[in-house]
Amino acid sequence: MNLKLSLPKGVDEQSVVFSLPFDIDRKAKKADGHLTATREKLSVYYNGELCEEFLLEDLMDIEVEQLIGCSMLCVKDAFGKQKFVCAFSQKHFMRFAELAKIIEHYLRTGVFTETTDADEPACPKCGISLNGSKKCLYCEGDKGVFVKLIKRLAPYKKQFFFSLFATFMLYAFDVVNPIFQRILVDDLIVPNNADWALFFKVAACILVMNLSSVGFRLLQDTSNFKISTAYGRDLRRDIFNKTQDLSMSNVAKRTPGELINRVSGDAATLQDFMTRQGKDMIFQTVALIALLIIMFITNWKLALIVVIPLPFAAYLSVKSFNAISIRYSRVWRCQCRASELLHDVLHGVRVVKNYGGEEREIEAYRKASGKWADAVKRADILWYMVQPPIRYVFTIGEFCALFFGGGMILGGQMQLGELIQFTTYVYMLYGPIQWLTSLPRVLAQAKVSAGKVFEILEEQNDIKDTEKAKEIEIKGDIDFQNVYFGYKAYNPVLKDISFSIKQGEMIGIVGHSGVGKSTLINLIMRLYDPTAGVIKIDGMNVRDISQTSLRSQVGVVLQETFLFSGTVLENIRYAKPDATFEEIITAAKIANCHNFITRMPDGYNTIVGERGYSISGGERQRIAIARAILHDPKILILDEATASLDTETEKQIQDALDRLIAGRTTIAIAHRLSTLANADRLIVLDKGKVAEIGSHNELLKNKGVYYNLVMAQRQTAKLKK
């Protein structure tokens, strides 16, 4: 995120670290202001003139308060007195919030950073979060979003053409039919003309049209089905594939419920729009133009009377679009929130029941569902307020056609059959017009869903393979060289981490909770990239190793064991899809889970249930270890791999792991430090830095951080007894 956007005139650029514009003054009026920050002070400028300064050494706190329609930056001095600094519209909120965090970090730690690695989170024009997209999908205009949707129709253009052709042919039959009605009335019925030859010709034409319409309707339905199925399938596939390609930091920006809503709900909305409503939009527009031409040819005077009110109806529809679009955006957000809540509760139903939280969750979902319903109601109320005036305009047009047309018949200027033909076209004309007046609602819903879908599809991945990324055969040497990492640059989790691991070594990572142990192994797997420094595997920067090659040779057993809702066999085989049954049994025996699997009712074909909750935590953990064993990794990572096991089972697993780690690089994190006593070396982390490196006995003799951790655990164990 860029926090140095512009400078007031006459200010020395070299001395200013951050500079942000603000657009509201103390009296809530528009202003041309700047806030600049150096290592010593904050300076407030209005219209290029310095108005106020705040020395950082005199501040105790800084915060951004989000108000209705605007926000403001405030500071507290040493006496706890709050002082106003500046105010700004919401489009500047995220940048000022980031600046406040940097200053706050400086006030707490004395460390002042001049950079930020935060994403550019919002559109500078409208303030809506970009979430990794190249540009704002709302501010780039409706045209850009819908052009992208149309381009996705390219693979199905043949079926789309057939469907559109069949639709036009069916409509052509409807347009021609009133002509035959006029002939029957004016040439046969009114003059009482018994011209049977003409009668049979007309009847034959009507019969041929009806029979032909059956074939065209079949072509239309078949083409529509093929387009709809393929378009929806491919769109859902692309969204899902993109979510799999995104890095952990990209995925973490959104909840699982939100992603599910985009794959299913938004994709379904776009599928319906592009394969049904989009085609109808083309058809109805062409039909409207064709009918107007026919009506003017038939009777230009009546046609002119009918179309005079139409511009007013079009004006109301266009004006209502933006308001309706905003309300349907709110509907999407409320629907998404309800889906997220439902997803979390259903997946955490055991926790809910364990704590007796059913009524609380029922009430929470009731409120979320109520907000969703209220958002829909507000959107629909606006829509139904706009529609009556438009329909009234149509009624006036129909009345005028009948009134003036009847007068023309009485005056001998028009025949009855001609009026019937014309009024039929009037009714047909208002069909496309009424559909097109409902277009703002259709477009608003489609625009919201398209924005959310393309936000995912166009998101830039934080973790990318470089152009020179290679597929390599990993041996297992790992080097950390002055590595820093933080989710925010001004608040690093790991600081200046340097160590080397040789091929085949068993390394333990220990330290207090939250010190960065799991973050460190995430960097090895390149789920995140370091903020600074280099990580090398076999002497090669991990950025130059393809992610597929790297992760295919790293085996992981995490603290939180996850099993898919399938059989035991499928869960173990996930690590190696082409593994034989014998290989799976061998891996299960090494992990000491073969015996309890064979005692299950269906053995290896036993269904483990949602997240594996139909079996015990220790059994889940051993199945996960068997999965890692089958993977046969060059680098093995164990993150609290034995945390869910009892003492006896833990010893069995430890014996199995001792056999497994032979000849391969192993990195283990364990809460119980006794499980790491046999590690070749231990790396002790403290306050984000490497505090000690050595064997278990060496570190105990040093009586440093590791010694204190061991003594604390022993004391805790004694108290439990």
HELIX and SHEET records of a PDB file:
HELIX    1   1 LEU A   56  ASP A   58  5                                   3    
HELIX    2   2 GLN A   90  HIS A   92  5                                   3    
HELIX    3   3 PHE A   93  THR A  109  1                                  17    
HELIX    4   4 ASP A  142  LYS A  151  1                                  10    
HELIX    5   5 ALA A  154  TYR A  156  5                                   3    
HELIX    6   6 LYS A  157  ILE A  183  1                                  27    
HELIX    7   7 LEU A  184  ILE A  189  3                                   6    
HELIX    8   8 TRP A  196  ASP A  245  1                                  50    
HELIX    9   9 MET A  248  VAL A  251  1                                   4    
HELIX   10  10 PRO A  256  ASN A  261  1                                   6    
HELIX   11  11 ARG A  262  ASP A  266  3                                   5    
HELIX   12  12 ALA A  267  ASP A  272  1                                   6    
HELIX   13  13 PHE A  273  GLN A  277  3                                   5    
HELIX   14  14 GLY A  278  THR A  298  1                                  21    
HELIX   15  15 TRP A  300  VAL A  307  1                                   8    
HELIX   16  16 LEU A  310  HIS A  347  1                                  38    
HELIX   17  17 VAL A  349  ASN A  354  1                                   6    
HELIX   18  18 GLU A  358  LEU A  410  1                                  53    
HELIX   19  19 LEU A  416  THR A  437  1                                  22    
HELIX   20  20 LEU A  439  LEU A  457  1                                  19    
HELIX   21  21 LYS A  517  ILE A  524  1                                   8    
HELIX   22  22 VAL A  542  ASP A  544  5                                   3    
HELIX   23  23 GLN A  547  ARG A  551  1                                   5    
HELIX   24  24 VAL A  568  ARG A  573  1                                   6    
HELIX   25  25 PHE A  581  ILE A  590  1                                  10    
HELIX   26  26 HIS A  594  THR A  598  1                                   5    
HELIX   27  27 GLY A  603  ASN A  605  5                                   3    
HELIX   28  28 GLU A  610  GLY A  612  5                                   3    
HELIX   29  29 GLY A  617  HIS A  631  1                                  15    
HELIX   30  30 THR A  647  LEU A  660  1                                  14    
HELIX   31  31 LEU A  673  LEU A  676  5                                   4    
HELIX   32  32 HIS A  696  ASN A  702  1                                   7    
HELIX   33  33 VAL A  705  LYS A  720  1                                  16    
SHEET    1   A 4 PHE A  18  ILE A  24  0                                        
SHEET    2   A 4 LYS A  30  ALA A  37 -1                                        
SHEET    3   A 4 LYS A  41  TYR A  46 -1                                        
SHEET    4   A 4 GLU A  49  LEU A  55 -1                                        
SHEET    1   B 3 LEU A  59  GLN A  66  0                                        
SHEET    2   B 3 CYS A  70  ASP A  77 -1                                        
SHEET    3   B 3 GLN A  82  SER A  89 -1                                        
SHEET    1   C 4 LEU A 494  ILE A 501  0                                        
SHEET    2   C 4 ILE A 478  PHE A 485 -1                                        
SHEET    3   C 4 ALA A 532  ILE A 537 -1                                        
SHEET    4   C 4 MET A 540  ASN A 541 -1                                        
SHEET    1   D 6 VAL A 554  VAL A 557  0                                        
SHEET    2   D 6 ILE A 635  ASP A 639  1                                        
SHEET    3   D 6 THR A 665  ILE A 669  1                                        
SHEET    4   D 6 MET A 506  GLY A 511  1                                        
SHEET    5   D 6 ARG A 681  ASP A 686  1                                        
SHEET    6   D 6 LYS A 689  GLY A 694 -1                                        
END                                                                             
